[in-house]
Amino acid sequence: MAKKPAYVEVKAKYNEPTERLIRRFIKSVKKSGIMQEIRDRRYYKKPSDLRREEEKKRQQTIKKISKKHSN
């Protein structure tokens, strides 16, 4: 499950406040999934646990989609 490296770059727009630039940076970091990857890699997980989590996520997504289409 190797991902390609995620590089986040935010360039300041003309006359943009620093606070807004920082907010845009934080938003792009969250969107890229860097922080989630760091949290996931903090502790070792067995391959069987990873497969179990993937299957659980997949089932939740299927349930969510089917619920949306049934309405």
ChimeraX commands (.cxc) that place a marker at each C-alpha (Angstrom):
marker #1 position 0.00,0.00,0.00 radius 0.5
marker #1 position 2.82,2.38,-0.88 radius 0.5
marker #1 position 1.61,5.83,-1.77 radius 0.5
marker #1 position 3.48,8.32,-3.84 radius 0.5
marker #1 position 4.84,11.23,-1.81 radius 0.5
marker #1 position 2.48,14.14,-1.30 radius 0.5
marker #1 position 3.94,17.58,-1.66 radius 0.5
marker #1 position 1.87,20.51,-0.51 radius 0.5
marker #1 position 2.74,23.90,-1.88 radius 0.5
marker #1 position 0.78,27.08,-1.29 radius 0.5
marker #1 position 1.82,30.31,-2.95 radius 0.5
marker #1 position 0.76,33.65,-1.57 radius 0.5
marker #1 position -1.67,35.59,-3.70 radius 0.5
marker #1 position -1.18,39.30,-4.22 radius 0.5
marker #1 position -1.82,41.20,-0.99 radius 0.5
marker #1 position -3.13,38.09,0.81 radius 0.5
marker #1 position -3.06,38.08,4.63 radius 0.5
marker #1 position -0.74,35.56,6.26 radius 0.5
marker #1 position -3.57,34.04,8.29 radius 0.5
marker #1 position -5.49,33.16,5.12 radius 0.5
marker #1 position -2.35,31.65,3.59 radius 0.5
marker #1 position -1.86,29.46,6.66 radius 0.5
marker #1 position -5.52,28.42,6.54 radius 0.5
marker #1 position -5.17,27.43,2.88 radius 0.5
marker #1 position -2.03,25.45,3.71 radius 0.5
marker #1 position -3.72,23.55,6.55 radius 0.5
marker #1 position -6.71,22.80,4.30 radius 0.5
marker #1 position -4.47,21.43,1.55 radius 0.5
marker #1 position -2.52,19.28,4.03 radius 0.5
marker #1 position -5.77,17.77,5.31 radius 0.5
marker #1 position -6.99,17.16,1.78 radius 0.5
marker #1 position -3.76,15.41,0.79 radius 0.5
marker #1 position -4.05,13.04,3.78 radius 0.5
marker #1 position -0.56,13.60,5.15 radius 0.5
marker #1 position -1.64,13.91,8.79 radius 0.5
marker #1 position -3.85,10.82,8.58 radius 0.5
marker #1 position -0.93,8.87,7.12 radius 0.5
marker #1 position 1.31,9.97,9.99 radius 0.5
marker #1 position -1.31,8.89,12.54 radius 0.5
marker #1 position -1.74,5.55,10.81 radius 0.5
marker #1 position 2.00,4.88,10.73 radius 0.5
marker #1 position 2.59,5.83,14.35 radius 0.5
marker #1 position 2.10,2.24,15.49 radius 0.5
marker #1 position 2.66,-1.01,13.64 radius 0.5
marker #1 position -0.47,-2.79,12.45 radius 0.5
marker #1 position -0.49,-6.38,11.37 radius 0.5
marker #1 position -1.39,-7.01,7.73 radius 0.5
marker #1 position -4.49,-8.94,8.82 radius 0.5
marker #1 position -5.67,-5.92,10.84 radius 0.5
marker #1 position -5.11,-3.66,7.86 radius 0.5
marker #1 position -7.17,-5.96,5.63 radius 0.5
marker #1 position -9.92,-6.06,8.25 radius 0.5
marker #1 position -10.00,-2.24,8.42 radius 0.5
marker #1 position -10.10,-1.96,4.62 radius 0.5
marker #1 position -13.02,-4.38,4.46 radius 0.5
marker #1 position -14.84,-2.48,7.20 radius 0.5
marker #1 position -14.39,0.83,5.33 radius 0.5
marker #1 position -15.55,-0.80,2.11 radius 0.5
marker #1 position -18.70,-2.16,3.76 radius 0.5
marker #1 position -19.48,1.24,5.33 radius 0.5
marker #1 position -19.13,2.92,1.94 radius 0.5
marker #1 position -21.40,0.37,0.29 radius 0.5
marker #1 position -23.98,0.82,3.04 radius 0.5
marker #1 position -23.80,4.61,2.72 radius 0.5
marker #1 position -24.21,4.52,-1.06 radius 0.5
marker #1 position -27.06,2.04,-0.95 radius 0.5
marker #1 position -28.84,4.12,1.70 radius 0.5
marker #1 position -28.44,7.24,-0.44 radius 0.5
marker #1 position -29.87,5.50,-3.54 radius 0.5
marker #1 position -32.80,3.95,-1.69 radius 0.5
marker #1 position -34.17,7.36,-0.63 radius 0.5
marker link #1:1,2 radius 0.2
marker link #1:2,3 radius 0.2
marker link #1:3,4 radius 0.2
marker link #1:4,5 radius 0.2
marker link #1:5,6 radius 0.2
marker link #1:6,7 radius 0.2
marker link #1:7,8 radius 0.2
marker link #1:8,9 radius 0.2
marker link #1:9,10 radius 0.2
marker link #1:10,11 radius 0.2
marker link #1:11,12 radius 0.2
marker link #1:12,13 radius 0.2
marker link #1:13,14 radius 0.2
marker link #1:14,15 radius 0.2
marker link #1:15,16 radius 0.2
marker link #1:16,17 radius 0.2
marker link #1:17,18 radius 0.2
marker link #1:18,19 radius 0.2
marker link #1:19,20 radius 0.2
marker link #1:20,21 radius 0.2
marker link #1:21,22 radius 0.2
marker link #1:22,23 radius 0.2
marker link #1:23,24 radius 0.2
marker link #1:24,25 radius 0.2
marker link #1:25,26 radius 0.2
marker link #1:26,27 radius 0.2
marker link #1:27,28 radius 0.2
marker link #1:28,29 radius 0.2
marker link #1:29,30 radius 0.2
marker link #1:30,31 radius 0.2
marker link #1:31,32 radius 0.2
marker link #1:32,33 radius 0.2
marker link #1:33,34 radius 0.2
marker link #1:34,35 radius 0.2
marker link #1:35,36 radius 0.2
marker link #1:36,37 radius 0.2
marker link #1:37,38 radius 0.2
marker link #1:38,39 radius 0.2
marker link #1:39,40 radius 0.2
marker link #1:40,41 radius 0.2
marker link #1:41,42 radius 0.2
marker link #1:42,43 radius 0.2
marker link #1:43,44 radius 0.2
marker link #1:44,45 radius 0.2
marker link #1:45,46 radius 0.2
marker link #1:46,47 radius 0.2
marker link #1:47,48 radius 0.2
marker link #1:48,49 radius 0.2
marker link #1:49,50 radius 0.2
marker link #1:50,51 radius 0.2
marker link #1:51,52 radius 0.2
marker link #1:52,53 radius 0.2
marker link #1:53,54 radius 0.2
marker link #1:54,55 radius 0.2
marker link #1:55,56 radius 0.2
marker link #1:56,57 radius 0.2
marker link #1:57,58 radius 0.2
marker link #1:58,59 radius 0.2
marker link #1:59,60 radius 0.2
marker link #1:60,61 radius 0.2
marker link #1:61,62 radius 0.2
marker link #1:62,63 radius 0.2
marker link #1:63,64 radius 0.2
marker link #1:64,65 radius 0.2
marker link #1:65,66 radius 0.2
marker link #1:66,67 radius 0.2
marker link #1:67,68 radius 0.2
marker link #1:68,69 radius 0.2
marker link #1:69,70 radius 0.2
marker link #1:70,71 radius 0.2
view
